[in-house]
Amino acid sequence: MNSVDIKALGNGVNEDLATSGFKRFTGDDKSLTINITHAAPGEVNRLVAAFSTTDDDLRGGNDNINMTVSFKNGRSQVFNNVNGSNRWGNNSKTSVTLNLNQAVLPENIASITISDTFGGGMGGDNWNMGSVQIRALGSGVNKLIASHGFKRFTGSDKTLNIPTTP
């Protein structure tokens, strides 16, 4: 499955509730649970990260990207393998949606950390991220909260922490 969008429709309501990206269903992995967090006016319940790749692809397979959302209350939420083990080719653009398990005001998101799972050494992957822009979405909210330009991820330089803007 490439993706699924869950919407509330009817009786004057037309609201995006959740999105899930790539999922490979197999005989051993037959289900997908998508948590839906309701956002009150002004709150956000999902983030959309728009990535661009330059002249070195993200390999996928065992070489993937994780993201961690850190909140000002000290909690965090980890999203493993946000690329779904898929390759992001050279000079490509890809967006991923992260469904938060708690609705929050955008200013209560402290930072976003992007990290790789690369092993390094001979045959290890590298990835040239051209840029990333992260938008917070929710009830009446569509706000750019973080962005960063070029970053080369390697087996020895695995992490990028991006503070958010209020």
N, C-alpha and C positions, 0 to 999 in steps of 0.2 A: 504494500500500500504506500503510495507517495505521501499522502496527507489526508487529514479529515478536519473539517471545520464544524463546530457545534454552535448552533444559533438558537435563540429564543425568538419565535415569531408568533404573531397573532394578538388580537385584542389591543392594538396600538403599540405593541412591543416589537422591536426589531433590534436585537442586541447580540453581538458576538460574545459567546461564553468561554470557548476554549478552542485551541487548535493543537493538533499533534502532527508531527512530521513523519518521516519514513518509518515504516515498521515492516519487518519481514516475519510473516506468520509461517510456522513450521509445525510438524507433527508434535514436537516437544514444546513449542511456544505458540499456543493457540489463542491467546487472549491479549487484550490491551485495555488497561484501565486509565481513564482520563479524568483527573480530578477537576471539578468545576468549583471555583471560588467566586462567590458573588462579591462584586465591588459596589460599595455605596457611592453616592455622588462625590467626585473628587478623588476616589481611590483607584488604584490600578491592581489588576489581577494577572497581567501577563506582560512580558517583555518581547520585543521583536528585535533581533540582532541581524543587521544587514552587513554581510562580509564581502570584501573583494579580495581576490587573489592576484598576485602579480606574476612574475616569471618562474615561480617554483610552486607546483601544485601541492595540495594536501592529499596524501596518498589514500587515506581510508584504510579499510581492512583492519589491521591492528594499530595503525597510526591515526589517531583521532584527536578531537578537541573536546575538552570538558569546560564547563563554565560554573562559577560559583557566584551567587548573589549574596552580598553581605548587607545586613540591615543594621540600622543605628542602635537597635536594642540588643545587639550582640549575637543575634541568631544569623544563620546562613542557610541557603538552600543550594544543593549541588545538582547540576544537570550533567550527567555523564554522556559521552559520545554524542554530542549535539549534531554532528554530521551524519549520524546513523551508519557509520562505517563506510559511507560513500566517498568517492574521490571528488574533490573540488578542483577542477582543471585549471591550468594556467589562464590568467586573465579572465576569470569567471566571477560572477556575482551570485551569492546565495543568501537567502534569509531563513532564519530559524525562529520559531516561537517557543518561548519558555513560559509555561503556565505556573504561576506562583501558588504555593499552598496556603498563602495568607494574603488577603487584600490589604494594601497599605497606601498611605499617601506617598506620592513620588519622592518627596523630600526625606522620607524615612529609609530610602535605599542609599546605603553609604558608598558601595563600590561594586564593581563587576570584575572578577578575575577570570581570565582565559588561560588555560593550561593545556599542554599537549601530553600525549601518552607515548611519545617517541622513545625508542630504545637507545638511539645514538650508535656511534661506532660505524664500522663498515656495513653498508646496506641500510643504515638507519635513515629515516625520513627527515627532511627539513621542509618548512613551509614558509613562503613569503606572503604574509597577510598585507595587502595593500592598505586596507582601512577597515574599520568597523564603526557602525553607528547603532546605538541602542535606544529604542523608543519604549516608553512606558505607556501601556494602553489600559483603559478601564472605563468606568462610568463617566462619560463626558471628558475623558483625558486622552490625549495623544501627544506626548511630550518627549522630545529628544533629551535624554538624561546623561548620555555618555557617548564619547567618540574618541577615536585614536587613529593615527595614521600608520605608516609602515612599521611592521615588526617582523623580524625573522625568528621563527620558532625552530629550535634544534633540540637534539637530545641533551645538550648541556645548558641551553637557555630556553627553559620550558614554560615560563610564566609571564603574564602581563596583567598588572593590576591597574584598573582604570577607575579613579574616583568619579563619582557622579556630580552633576551640577544641579543646584536647587532650582 
